[in-house]
Amino acid sequence: MGIVTLVIVVAGWLFSLCLHEYAHARVAYAGGDHTVREKGYLSFNPLRYADPVYSIVMPMIFLLLGGIGLPGGAVYIETWRLRSPLWRTAVSLAGPAANLVTIPILAVTIRMLPPTLGCLRPGLAFLAWLEVMAVLFNLLPVPPLDGYGAIRPHLPRALATRLDRTGRWAIWGLFALLWFVDPVNVLFWRAVSALAGALGVPAGLAADGYHLLMSVIRP
């Protein structure tokens, strides 16, 4: 079952990353940035992204090394072409929204699988857990995450410029807080657990999926 889980999680996470970027691009196209079509973003081809390393490679490495679902880097949007600040906010929120929609779909799929396909359930449950983790992480208002992108158009220009400059360091500071400061770590994982449970993700199956994945990656 470990190999089955590995295939489900890796393939599903790759699809999720592509869906996230596609959602950004599709909303940007609707909001006035038609260059996303010329750049090839209105597809599920990860090689067409602005930065395949940060959009695909790094999230996959984090997944395989520690079972952590980090969101990918956003496609390059020419925000000045968007019709209003609200469209800029919508573009930023589109990626996490796309991930959020997949969670109840996965939860329903898990429940509807016949017993003969029970070996798929742990992988699907852990994939849903990764989606929850990525949604909550990506909505944190820290540059360069989408949560910050959603509020940035409504900040004073000088403040936004200063915050933009901190992006590279802010994200690593956030990692340090989440993984090394116990109260922050506990709060984050409680939020992930609560949202996963509310959306119907079986916690026990998700844990089984994680252990099966790690049994293959780190036997």
Phi and psi in degrees as GROMACS dihedral restraints (atoms count N, CA, C in turn):
[ dihedral_restraints ]
;  ai    aj    ak    al  type     phi  dphi    fc
    3     4     5     6     1   -62.7    20    10
    4     5     6     7     1   -42.9    20    10
    6     7     8     9     1   -66.5    20    10
    7     8     9    10     1   -40.2    20    10
    9    10    11    12     1   -60.2    20    10
   10    11    12    13     1   -44.9    20    10
   12    13    14    15     1   -63.2    20    10
   13    14    15    16     1   -42.7    20    10
   15    16    17    18     1   -58.9    20    10
   16    17    18    19     1   -46.5    20    10
   18    19    20    21     1   -63.1    20    10
   19    20    21    22     1   -44.4    20    10
   21    22    23    24     1   -62.4    20    10
   22    23    24    25     1   -47.2    20    10
   24    25    26    27     1   -68.7    20    10
   25    26    27    28     1   -45.3    20    10
   27    28    29    30     1   -66.6    20    10
   28    29    30    31     1   -48.0    20    10
   30    31    32    33     1   -64.5    20    10
   31    32    33    34     1   -43.0    20    10
   33    34    35    36     1   -65.6    20    10
   34    35    36    37     1   -38.5    20    10
   36    37    38    39     1   -70.6    20    10
   37    38    39    40     1   -37.7    20    10
   39    40    41    42     1   -62.0    20    10
   40    41    42    43     1   -43.4    20    10
   42    43    44    45     1   -61.8    20    10
   43    44    45    46     1   -40.9    20    10
   45    46    47    48     1   -62.6    20    10
   46    47    48    49     1   -43.1    20    10
   48    49    50    51     1   -62.9    20    10
   49    50    51    52     1   -41.3    20    10
   51    52    53    54     1   -65.5    20    10
   52    53    54    55     1   -41.1    20    10
   54    55    56    57     1   -62.2    20    10
   55    56    57    58     1   -41.3    20    10
   57    58    59    60     1   -58.1    20    10
   58    59    60    61     1   -49.3    20    10
   60    61    62    63     1   -68.6    20    10
   61    62    63    64     1   -39.1    20    10
   63    64    65    66     1   -60.5    20    10
   64    65    66    67     1   -40.9    20    10
   66    67    68    69     1   -62.8    20    10
   67    68    69    70     1   -42.9    20    10
   69    70    71    72     1   -55.1    20    10
   70    71    72    73     1   -49.4    20    10
   72    73    74    75     1   -67.1    20    10
   73    74    75    76     1   -41.3    20    10
   75    76    77    78     1   -63.0    20    10
   76    77    78    79     1   -42.7    20    10
   78    79    80    81     1   -70.2    20    10
   79    80    81    82     1   -37.1    20    10
   81    82    83    84     1   -61.9    20    10
   82    83    84    85     1   -39.8    20    10
   84    85    86    87     1   -62.5    20    10
   85    86    87    88     1   -43.8    20    10
   87    88    89    90     1   -65.7    20    10
   88    89    90    91     1   -30.1    20    10
   90    91    92    93     1   -85.9    20    10
   91    92    93    94     1    -4.4    20    10
   93    94    95    96     1   125.5    20    10
   94    95    96    97     1   -10.6    20    10
   96    97    98    99     1   -91.9    20    10
   97    98    99   100     1    88.0    20    10
   99   100   101   102     1   -80.0    20    10
  100   101   102   103     1    -3.2    20    10
  102   103   104   105     1   -70.4    20    10
  103   104   105   106     1   -16.7    20    10
  105   106   107   108     1   -64.5    20    10
  106   107   108   109     1   -27.7    20    10
  108   109   110   111     1   -69.5    20    10
  109   110   111   112     1   -44.5    20    10
  111   112   113   114     1   -62.6    20    10
  112   113   114   115     1   -32.9    20    10
  114   115   116   117     1   -79.0    20    10
  115   116   117   118     1    -7.0    20    10
  117   118   119   120     1    82.2    20    10
  118   119   120   121     1    16.2    20    10
  120   121   122   123     1   -75.4    20    10
  121   122   123   124     1   -20.2    20    10
  123   124   125   126     1   -84.4    20    10
  124   125   126   127     1    54.0    20    10
  126   127   128   129     1  -153.6    20    10
  127   128   129   130     1   176.5    20    10
  129   130   131   132     1  -106.8    20    10
  130   131   132   133     1    28.9    20    10
  132   133   134   135     1   -92.0    20    10
  133   134   135   136     1   106.1    20    10
  135   136   137   138     1   -64.9    20    10
  136   137   138   139     1   -20.0    20    10
  138   139   140   141     1   -72.6    20    10
  139   140   141   142     1   -11.7    20    10
  141   142   143   144     1   -93.1    20    10
  142   143   144   145     1    -1.0    20    10
  144   145   146   147     1   -71.8    20    10
  145   146   147   148     1   158.4    20    10
  147   148   149   150     1   -60.0    20    10
  148   149   150   151     1   -36.7    20    10
  150   151   152   153     1  -143.7    20    10
  151   152   153   154     1    86.7    20    10
  153   154   155   156     1   -58.3    20    10
  154   155   156   157     1   -29.3    20    10
  156   157   158   159     1   -63.5    20    10
  157   158   159   160     1   -50.2    20    10
  159   160   161   162     1   -79.6    20    10
  160   161   162   163     1   -26.6    20    10
  162   163   164   165     1   -80.5    20    10
  163   164   165   166     1   -34.3    20    10
  165   166   167   168     1  -124.7    20    10
  166   167   168   169     1   -54.5    20    10
  168   169   170   171     1   -63.2    20    10
  169   170   171   172     1   -51.4    20    10
  171   172   173   174     1   -62.9    20    10
  172   173   174   175     1   -46.1    20    10
  174   175   176   177     1   -58.9    20    10
  175   176   177   178     1   -36.4    20    10
  177   178   179   180     1   -68.4    20    10
  178   179   180   181     1   -37.5    20    10
  180   181   182   183     1   -64.4    20    10
  181   182   183   184     1   -45.8    20    10
  183   184   185   186     1   -60.4    20    10
  184   185   186   187     1   -38.7    20    10
  186   187   188   189     1   -62.8    20    10
  187   188   189   190     1   -48.8    20    10
  189   190   191   192     1   -73.4    20    10
  190   191   192   193     1   -30.0    20    10
  192   193   194   195     1   -80.5    20    10
  193   194   195   196     1   -35.7    20    10
  195   196   197   198     1  -140.0    20    10
  196   197   198   199     1     6.0    20    10
  198   199   200   201     1    66.5    20    10
  199   200   201   202     1    32.2    20    10
  201   202   203   204     1  -106.5    20    10
  202   203   204   205     1   128.3    20    10
  204   205   206   207     1   -94.2    20    10
  205   206   207   208     1    87.0    20    10
  207   208   209   210     1   -90.4    20    10
  208   209   210   211     1   141.7    20    10
  210   211   212   213     1   -71.6    20    10
  211   212   213   214     1   157.8    20    10
  213   214   215   216     1   -84.7    20    10
  214   215   216   217     1   170.2    20    10
  216   217   218   219     1   -75.5    20    10
  217   218   219   220     1   146.5    20    10
  219   220   221   222     1   -72.2    20    10
  220   221   222   223     1   153.9    20    10
  222   223   224   225     1   -65.5    20    10
  223   224   225   226     1   159.1    20    10
  225   226   227   228     1   -81.4    20    10
  226   227   228   229     1   112.8    20    10
  228   229   230   231     1  -106.4    20    10
  229   230   231   232     1   132.5    20    10
  231   232   233   234     1   -84.7    20    10
  232   233   234   235     1    86.4    20    10
  234   235   236   237     1   -62.2    20    10
  235   236   237   238     1   -25.8    20    10
  237   238   239   240     1   -66.3    20    10
  238   239   240   241     1   -17.6    20    10
  240   241   242   243     1   -82.1    20    10
  241   242   243   244     1   -17.4    20    10
  243   244   245   246     1   -69.9    20    10
  244   245   246   247     1   147.4    20    10
  246   247   248   249     1   -73.6    20    10
  247   248   249   250     1   -20.1    20    10
  249   250   251   252     1  -164.3    20    10
  250   251   252   253     1   164.9    20    10
  252   253   254   255     1   -58.5    20    10
  253   254   255   256     1   -32.3    20    10
  255   256   257   258     1   -64.7    20    10
  256   257   258   259     1   -35.4    20    10
  258   259   260   261     1   -66.0    20    10
  259   260   261   262     1   -36.7    20    10
  261   262   263   264     1   -63.4    20    10
  262   263   264   265     1   -41.0    20    10
  264   265   266   267     1   -63.0    20    10
  265   266   267   268     1   -43.7    20    10
  267   268   269   270     1   -61.9    20    10
  268   269   270   271     1   -39.5    20    10
  270   271   272   273     1   -61.5    20    10
  271   272   273   274     1   -44.1    20    10
  273   274   275   276     1   -64.5    20    10
  274   275   276   277     1   -39.9    20    10
  276   277   278   279     1   -79.3    20    10
  277   278   279   280     1   -15.5    20    10
  279   280   281   282     1   -62.5    20    10
  280   281   282   283     1   -39.7    20    10
  282   283   284   285     1   -62.9    20    10
  283   284   285   286     1   -56.5    20    10
  285   286   287   288     1   -58.7    20    10
  286   287   288   289     1   -34.8    20    10
  288   289   290   291     1   -63.2    20    10
  289   290   291   292     1   -39.7    20    10
  291   292   293   294     1   -63.5    20    10
  292   293   294   295     1   -42.0    20    10
  294   295   296   297     1   -64.0    20    10
  295   296   297   298     1   -40.2    20    10
  297   298   299   300     1   -61.7    20    10
  298   299   300   301     1   -38.7    20    10
  300   301   302   303     1   -63.8    20    10
  301   302   303   304     1   -31.9    20    10
  303   304   305   306     1   -70.8    20    10
  304   305   306   307     1   -22.2    20    10
  306   307   308   309     1   -65.9    20    10
  307   308   309   310     1   -54.0    20    10
  309   310   311   312     1   -64.3    20    10
  310   311   312   313     1   -28.9    20    10
  312   313   314   315     1   -63.3    20    10
  313   314   315   316     1   -44.4    20    10
  315   316   317   318     1   -64.6    20    10
  316   317   318   319     1   -40.6    20    10
  318   319   320   321     1   -62.3    20    10
  319   320   321   322     1   -42.4    20    10
  321   322   323   324     1   -67.5    20    10
  322   323   324   325     1   -40.5    20    10
  324   325   326   327     1   -59.9    20    10
  325   326   327   328     1   -42.3    20    10
  327   328   329   330     1   -58.6    20    10
  328   329   330   331     1   -43.3    20    10
  330   331   332   333     1   -73.3    20    10
  331   332   333   334     1   -26.4    20    10
  333   334   335   336     1   -90.9    20    10
  334   335   336   337     1    -9.7    20    10
  336   337   338   339     1   -64.1    20    10
  337   338   339   340     1   135.6    20    10
  339   340   341   342     1   -69.9    20    10
  340   341   342   343     1   158.9    20    10
  342   343   344   345     1   -55.4    20    10
  343   344   345   346     1   -30.9    20    10
  345   346   347   348     1   -65.5    20    10
  346   347   348   349     1   -19.8    20    10
  348   349   350   351     1  -109.2    20    10
  349   350   351   352     1    23.2    20    10
  351   352   353   354     1   -60.8    20    10
  352   353   354   355     1   -23.6    20    10
  354   355   356   357     1   -66.0    20    10
  355   356   357   358     1   -15.9    20    10
  357   358   359   360     1   -84.8    20    10
  358   359   360   361     1   -18.3    20    10
  360   361   362   363     1   -65.1    20    10
  361   362   363   364     1   -44.2    20    10
  363   364   365   366     1   -60.6    20    10
  364   365   366   367     1   -41.3    20    10
  366   367   368   369     1   -64.2    20    10
  367   368   369   370     1   -42.3    20    10
  369   370   371   372     1   -66.6    20    10
  370   371   372   373     1   -37.9    20    10
  372   373   374   375     1   -66.7    20    10
  373   374   375   376     1   -42.4    20    10
  375   376   377   378     1   -68.8    20    10
  376   377   378   379     1   -35.4    20    10
  378   379   380   381     1   -60.9    20    10
  379   380   381   382     1   -42.5    20    10
  381   382   383   384     1   -62.7    20    10
  382   383   384   385     1   -38.8    20    10
  384   385   386   387     1   -63.0    20    10
  385   386   387   388     1   -40.9    20    10
  387   388   389   390     1   -61.1    20    10
  388   389   390   391     1   -39.4    20    10
  390   391   392   393     1   -62.6    20    10
  391   392   393   394     1   -43.2    20    10
  393   394   395   396     1   -61.0    20    10
  394   395   396   397     1   -46.6    20    10
  396   397   398   399     1   -58.3    20    10
  397   398   399   400     1   -45.9    20    10
  399   400   401   402     1   -65.6    20    10
  400   401   402   403     1   -39.9    20    10
  402   403   404   405     1   -61.8    20    10
  403   404   405   406     1   -51.3    20    10
  405   406   407   408     1   -66.0    20    10
  406   407   408   409     1   -40.5    20    10
  408   409   410   411     1   -63.5    20    10
  409   410   411   412     1   -45.1    20    10
  411   412   413   414     1   -70.8    20    10
  412   413   414   415     1   -20.9    20    10
  414   415   416   417     1   -86.7    20    10
  415   416   417   418     1    -3.1    20    10
  417   418   419   420     1   -64.9    20    10
  418   419   420   421     1   136.8    20    10
  420   421   422   423     1   -80.9    20    10
  421   422   423   424     1    57.4    20    10
  423   424   425   426     1  -122.9    20    10
  424   425   426   427     1   128.2    20    10
  426   427   428   429     1   -65.5    20    10
  427   428   429   430     1   138.3    20    10
  429   430   431   432     1  -103.6    20    10
  430   431   432   433     1    27.3    20    10
  432   433   434   435     1   -69.8    20    10
  433   434   435   436     1   164.0    20    10
  435   436   437   438     1   -67.2    20    10
  436   437   438   439     1   -28.1    20    10
  438   439   440   441     1   -61.0    20    10
  439   440   441   442     1   -38.8    20    10
  441   442   443   444     1   -70.8    20    10
  442   443   444   445     1   -41.4    20    10
  444   445   446   447     1   -58.2    20    10
  445   446   447   448     1   -31.0    20    10
  447   448   449   450     1   -71.4    20    10
  448   449   450   451     1   -32.7    20    10
  450   451   452   453     1   -96.2    20    10
  451   452   453   454     1   -17.3    20    10
  453   454   455   456     1   -56.5    20    10
  454   455   456   457     1   -41.9    20    10
  456   457   458   459     1   -62.9    20    10
  457   458   459   460     1   -14.3    20    10
  459   460   461   462     1  -106.6    20    10
  460   461   462   463     1     5.0    20    10
  462   463   464   465     1   -92.3    20    10
  463   464   465   466     1   154.4    20    10
  465   466   467   468     1   -56.2    20    10
  466   467   468   469     1   141.9    20    10
  468   469   470   471     1   -57.8    20    10
  469   470   471   472     1   -41.7    20    10
  471   472   473   474     1   -63.4    20    10
  472   473   474   475     1   -41.7    20    10
  474   475   476   477     1   -66.2    20    10
  475   476   477   478     1   -43.2    20    10
  477   478   479   480     1   -60.9    20    10
  478   479   480   481     1   -40.7    20    10
  480   481   482   483     1   -63.2    20    10
  481   482   483   484     1   -43.1    20    10
  483   484   485   486     1   -64.3    20    10
  484   485   486   487     1   -42.3    20    10
  486   487   488   489     1   -66.5    20    10
  487   488   489   490     1   -36.9    20    10
  489   490   491   492     1   -57.2    20    10
  490   491   492   493     1   -39.0    20    10
  492   493   494   495     1   -68.5    20    10
  493   494   495   496     1   -21.7    20    10
  495   496   497   498     1   -88.5    20    10
  496   497   498   499     1    -5.0    20    10
  498   499   500   501     1   -52.2    20    10
  499   500   501   502     1   -47.9    20    10
  501   502   503   504     1   -60.7    20    10
  502   503   504   505     1   -39.0    20    10
  504   505   506   507     1   -85.7    20    10
  505   506   507   508     1   -32.1    20    10
  507   508   509   510     1   -62.6    20    10
  508   509   510   511     1   -39.1    20    10
  510   511   512   513     1   -66.5    20    10
  511   512   513   514     1   -37.5    20    10
  513   514   515   516     1   -72.0    20    10
  514   515   516   517     1   -33.0    20    10
  516   517   518   519     1   -64.0    20    10
  517   518   519   520     1   -37.7    20    10
  519   520   521   522     1   -65.3    20    10
  520   521   522   523     1   -44.2    20    10
  522   523   524   525     1   -55.5    20    10
  523   524   525   526     1   -45.5    20    10
  525   526   527   528     1   -61.7    20    10
  526   527   528   529     1   -42.4    20    10
  528   529   530   531     1   -63.4    20    10
  529   530   531   532     1   -45.4    20    10
  531   532   533   534     1   -70.1    20    10
  532   533   534   535     1   -32.8    20    10
  534   535   536   537     1  -104.1    20    10
  535   536   537   538     1   -14.1    20    10
  537   538   539   540     1  -123.9    20    10
  538   539   540   541     1   -12.4    20    10
  540   541   542   543     1  -104.1    20    10
  541   542   543   544     1   108.1    20    10
  543   544   545   546     1   -55.2    20    10
  544   545   546   547     1   -47.7    20    10
  546   547   548   549     1   -60.2    20    10
  547   548   549   550     1   -39.1    20    10
  549   550   551   552     1   -69.1    20    10
  550   551   552   553     1   -43.1    20    10
  552   553   554   555     1   -58.7    20    10
  553   554   555   556     1   -47.9    20    10
  555   556   557   558     1   -63.0    20    10
  556   557   558   559     1   -43.7    20    10
  558   559   560   561     1   -61.4    20    10
  559   560   561   562     1   -43.3    20    10
  561   562   563   564     1   -63.6    20    10
  562   563   564   565     1   -47.8    20    10
  564   565   566   567     1   -70.3    20    10
  565   566   567   568     1   -28.8    20    10
  567   568   569   570     1   -66.0    20    10
  568   569   570   571     1   -39.0    20    10
  570   571   572   573     1   -65.3    20    10
  571   572   573   574     1   -42.1    20    10
  573   574   575   576     1   -60.8    20    10
  574   575   576   577     1   -46.6    20    10
  576   577   578   579     1   -62.4    20    10
  577   578   579   580     1   -42.2    20    10
  579   580   581   582     1   -65.2    20    10
  580   581   582   583     1   -44.9    20    10
  582   583   584   585     1   -68.4    20    10
  583   584   585   586     1   -40.7    20    10
  585   586   587   588     1   -60.1    20    10
  586   587   588   589     1   -44.6    20    10
  588   589   590   591     1   -64.4    20    10
  589   590   591   592     1   -41.2    20    10
  591   592   593   594     1   -63.4    20    10
  592   593   594   595     1   -30.0    20    10
  594   595   596   597     1   -93.0    20    10
  595   596   597   598     1     6.7    20    10
  597   598   599   600     1    87.3    20    10
  598   599   600   601     1    18.6    20    10
  600   601   602   603     1   -84.7    20    10
  601   602   603   604     1   119.8    20    10
  603   604   605   606     1   -68.1    20    10
  604   605   606   607     1   115.5    20    10
  606   607   608   609     1   -62.3    20    10
  607   608   609   610     1   -42.0    20    10
  609   610   611   612     1   -62.1    20    10
  610   611   612   613     1   -42.7    20    10
  612   613   614   615     1   -66.4    20    10
  613   614   615   616     1   -38.6    20    10
  615   616   617   618     1   -62.2    20    10
  616   617   618   619     1   -41.7    20    10
  618   619   620   621     1   -63.6    20    10
  619   620   621   622     1   -41.1    20    10
  621   622   623   624     1   -60.7    20    10
  622   623   624   625     1   -42.6    20    10
  624   625   626   627     1   -62.4    20    10
  625   626   627   628     1   -41.1    20    10
  627   628   629   630     1   -61.5    20    10
  628   629   630   631     1   -47.3    20    10
  630   631   632   633     1   -67.1    20    10
  631   632   633   634     1   -36.2    20    10
  633   634   635   636     1   -65.3    20    10
  634   635   636   637     1   -41.5    20    10
  636   637   638   639     1   -61.9    20    10
  637   638   639   640     1   -47.6    20    10
  639   640   641   642     1   -67.5    20    10
  640   641   642   643     1   -27.0    20    10
  642   643   644   645     1   -67.0    20    10
  643   644   645   646     1   -25.3    20    10
  645   646   647   648     1   -87.6    20    10
  646   647   648   649     1   -42.5    20    10
  648   649   650   651     1   -74.0    20    10
  649   650   651   652     1   -41.4    20    10
  651   652   653   654     1  -127.6    20    10
  652   653   654   655     1    70.0    20    10
